[in-house]
Amino acid sequence: MHNASRIAHARRTVQQLRIEASIERIKVSKASSDLMRYCGEHAKNDPLLMGIAASENPFKDKKPCTVL
Amino acid sequence: MGEMEELRKEAESLKDQITAARKTVQDTTLQEAAAGITAVGRVQLKTRKTLRGHLAKIYAMHWGADSTLCVSASQDGKLIVWDSITTNKVNAIPLKSSWVMTCAYAPSGNLVACGGLDNMCSIYNLKGKDGNVKVMRELAAHTGYLSCCRFLSDTEIITSSGDCTCVLWDIETGTEKTIFAGHLGDCMSLAVSPDFKFFISGACDFTAKLWDIREAQCRQTFSGHESDINAIGFFPNGNAVITGSDDATCKLYDLRADQELNTYQDSSIMCGVTSLAPSVSGRLLLAGYDDFNVNIWDTLKSERVGVLAGHDNRVSCIGVSSDGMACCTGSWDSFLKIWN
């Protein structure tokens, strides 16, 4: 019993490794340039990256100023 | 005996094949490719709101899709739904089990879910007829703690567990649709791809796995971390995965190149990463650490570009709202903070 389950586990491991070995891979240069292009295209719509004008920041408390 | 030895040899040979195939496509590194782009410059975010109300450690938070409401879970035994702009508590839901480790907001805004040491994922309906928030389903089958959960829709949710599996559930029938087995250690975290076709899991076997939800199959496994992976997220275009680990580093793995492209580490950082979230463009990575801070990394150049210091205990969870306007951190100090 013990041996049978070890073999079954080993078969599953090999089966899974076959799946993972068979995938198509793209070059790191292409993967990198795609990531860089995505960041570049979306940078202007990234408020944490670009900063937010106080008037457009829903989280910024708009306190009136009082001159004492 | 003969078959066992053959299988062992075949496994070793396949692992060598994978290593060689990854090297074959490694014609450059991301850092080299990004050398020419402009640096981000210092990112300084301020605490805009502090959400006060939990009475014990906060373990998890998740933004609603409207970028205003968010849900948090604390070991004071409560789930709180907050309006992050007014800081009002929209719902305060008492839990049967206070040992909660995760929470999630459904994309529709109708449901929230949580779970923890009770080994169950409890689904709550926020929009019940009489206005009361009640348990709608208790999803029970895991034989270990619930570490993370994420809704695909109002009818399906994926959970990760200390029993080393992830499960896709049918919420209406309360049954398991698919069990994703393969990790050799507790599954600690999961994230769903932007197109809802895949999810990734990070585990205590130091690996991250990419799963095809409908084919019910593990497609890829990513190694490299030297300790438990506690946090995981997709790069916003769905083509890369970011992990955070007890080994004090975060890593970026590209799915199509099938390999690690960057490590985010500094010799001065020696404590584990608990949580992470990319900004909406993917250029910034915000990661929470055991040393009470959040470090902000330039994902392309691998440089630290900012720190969020404001909590008095471990940062346990972090999330960036879907419109990218704010980052929310939750801490063992019982507070949530909204930063931008």
Interface residues (C-beta under 8 A of the other chain):
Chain A: N3 R6 I7 A10 R11 T13 V14 Q16 L17 R18 I19 E20 A21 I23 R25 I26 K27 V28 S29 K30 A31 S32 S33 D34 L35 M36 Y38 C39 G40 E41 H42 A43 N45 D46 P47 L48 L49 I52 N57 P58 F59 K60 D61
Chain B: E3 M4 L7 R8 E10 A11 L14 K15 Q17 I18 A21 R22 T24 V25 Q26 D27 T28 T29 L30 A33 A34 I37 V40 V43 L45 R48 K49 T68 S84 I85 G182 Q217 C218 R219 Q220 T221 F235 P236 N237 N239 A240 D254 R256 A257 D258 Q259 L261 S279 V280 S281 G282 R283 L284 L286 T299 L300 V320 D323 G324 M325 A326 C327 I338 N340
